[in-house]
């Protein structure tokens, strides 16, 4: 249930929790700096972490559904044929659930691409330092002379979203045909 919480929490709350856990004054943030020499907040690393955390629930839900839909008879036959549990998972469950897992990955990517709230809290929004698509559009809207940039980024966002949804639908329908 904790893995799904970023799906229902306001993104700014998720960002605040991430900042509390990973910020420079936190234990994890200090260890990241000490062990790896990497700040986990207010940079590109923070933007990636925020996007991953916010998109992750869609990936988890997709994987869970895909694995639950694998016919148990296939797994039982492989086990009866002498396959170990790991072999059953690797050679039966994963290939059968593969398109559903891919679909979950696409949804998580699409959600991460549009993430704003958690990213702006954990990574900040320093122009020229780090940016996501949502932050770039937000910054461009704030600049009176960049109407064309806003339009271009918006069109790119719409196109990318459309392509992700087309791929998602193909994977879902491929999954349905595989049974």
LINHU-V269442 format. One record per helix or strand. SS is the DSSP state (alpha for helix, beta for strand). FROM is the first residue (numbers start at 1). TO is the last residue. Records with the same first field share a line. If there is no record, write none. Layout:
SS = FROM-TO ; FROM-TO
This chain:
alpha = 2-8 ; 11-22 ; 27-36 ; 44-68 ; 72-80 ; 85-113 ; 117-122 ; 133-142 ; 147-177
